[in-house]
C-alpha cells in the first residue's frame, strides 16, 4: 500500500470515528469552525493538532498558572536560561524528540540520551524541512579536516543552545518550555493582577459564604436541538451563597491598551462575546433545574495590557442578552457544519451569502 493509500485510509477511519461519536465544542473549537473550517477539520476530525507553543500562548498559559494555580508552576513549566530556538530549527528539534527520542526514552527509561544520540534522525528531519540543504561537502582539506555535507548540517544543529533545549525536552516532556524573558514578563503581569484589589476580590474568598473554584473543567450535553455538547475549562468561578450570585471570571492578557482591547472586543476574530455564553451554559448544566432561577450569573474579564495595567471588565445584563441571541446563530452554524460534514468554507461562503 502506497503512502497516499495509507493516508486516505487514515482519513476515512478518522472521519468515521468523528461521525460516530458526539462532538463537544469548546469555545475555541467553535470559533475555529466558524472562522476556518479547514483548520477545524485538520485539528478535530483528523486530529492533526496545531503546535500550541507560540510565544503569546505560552505567556498566557504561564500567566494563568501564576495567578490561578501557582502551586502547579514547577509541574507545568520549565524555564530556559537562554532563548528557545526559533523557526524551522525548533520544528526539527521538536520532531526529533516527539517522533524518535520520546519513544526510545519510554522504552529505555534508565538510559541517558542527548541530542547527539539522534544524528541520523536529525539529518532526516532537516531533509523533510528543507533546511541547510544548500550546504555541500568540502572538496579539499580545511585545517586537516574534510567536512561532508552531513558534518556541516549536524554542526548547525548541535549548538549549545539547541543541545540545552533538547535536554530540557527530555527532562520535562510534559511541561511547557519558556525562555527567561517570557518568564519574567509573565511574572510581572501576574504581580500586577495580584496587586489589584478589584481583581483579587473576584479571585479570592472573602467570607465563609463564598466558594472559589479555579480551572473548573465542565462538560454539558447542552440542548436536544443540537447534535453536539459543550465543554470548557473556566478560569475562575466564585459562588457567593449569601447573594445567590455566581461570578464567572476569565483572565486575558493583551499587547493592546485596555481601551483598545475594549474597543475591539466585538470585532475581534477571537469572538470573545461567545465565551461567556458557553461558560454560562456549562454552569447551568450543573445547577438543578428547579433552582436555576434562584441564581444570578455575572461575567468578568480581568485584563492585563501591554503596560501591565489591570482592569476587571464587568459584563452588563444588556450585553449578555444581546450575546445570547447572537449565540443562537453561532450554534446553528456549528450544527450545519456537523450535519453536512462540510469543512471547506466558512458558513456564509459555503451558502453563497457573501457579496461584494
Secondary structure by P-SEA (a helix, b strand, c coil): ccaaaaaaaaaaaaaaaaaabbbbbcaaaaaaaaccaaaaaaccccccccccccaaaaaaaaaaaacccccccccccccccccccccaaaaaaaaaaaccaaaaaaacccccccccccaaaaaaaaaaacccccccccccccccccccaaaaaaaacccaaaaaaaaaaaacccbbbbcaaaaaaaaaaaaaaaacaaaaaaaccccccbbbbcccccccccccccccbbbbbbcbbbbbccccbbbbbbbbbccccaaaaaaacccccccccaaaaaaaaaaaaaccccccccbbbbbbbbccccccbbbbbbbcaaaaaaaaaaaaaaaaaaaaaaaacccccccccccccccc
